[in-house]
Amino acid sequence: MTTWVTTPAEGNRLYSGVSLRLLDELTNQAPLGCVKALLDIQASDGTWRTTDIQDTRSPSSVVSYPWLERHAVVTGLQPQQYRVRLTADYYIPYYQLNSDGIAFKAYPYNDANPPTQFALIPSDTPLLPATNYPFANYIPVLRGVVVDSTRKLVANAYVTQGNTERALTDPSGNFALPLRWVQSGTTIPIDAADQRTGRSGSIDISFPTAISRSQTISIS
């Protein structure tokens, strides 16, 4: 029988420049299915290059990179700019509203020299349901597309019902917006905005009639 023993001299102090708690927007719980984290590093010319560095994932779906920029010698080393991009089976990450990734700096460190900055606590990272999300049967869902003034489909458009429900369009401009708190027989506005370009638009729908067919929201 083999027994593993860790002595104090073998301990490592690990720090991560980012710590992301992945949350299902609908349930506020850990997400369903597979969520992959891709790590990019920024080159001196400002472009991004995808690395093969794997994240560390906790049982509560917290993504971190505790070994990033850990060096035997840190003298003269500069912090590096990274970003995390998420791809998920059933979600669109909320950060895609106005960004292609979650950027952060990783500072060089070792056991004798902690990093200048690091993530103290996980940051909540909402994942909004995509069109293929397995909504419960009792949840009414408004489905549709967002287009611009030329009828071109708009990706990453922010679709909202007041301050209650929200969704993002996928690369094909499609959205699935849950409407859990709307009273039957009412007419409500549904808003859409492309925060990357400043375009916006709105439609009024009759609930629950409107959920039986696809809706089109035009922004300009």
Beta strands, then each sheet from edge to edge (+ up, - down):
strand 1: 19-24
strand 2: 35-42
strand 3: 48-50
strand 4: 56-57
strand 5: 62-64
strand 6: 80-88
strand 7: 91-93
strand 8: 102-106
strand 9: 123-129
strand 10: 141-147
strand 11: 158-161
strand 12: 165-168
strand 13: 174-178
strand 14: 186-194
strand 15: 199-207
strand 16: 215-218
sheet 1: 4+ 5- 1+ 9+ 7-
sheet 2: 3+ 2- 6+ 8-
sheet 3: 13+ 10- 16-
sheet 4: 12+ 11- 14+ 15-
end
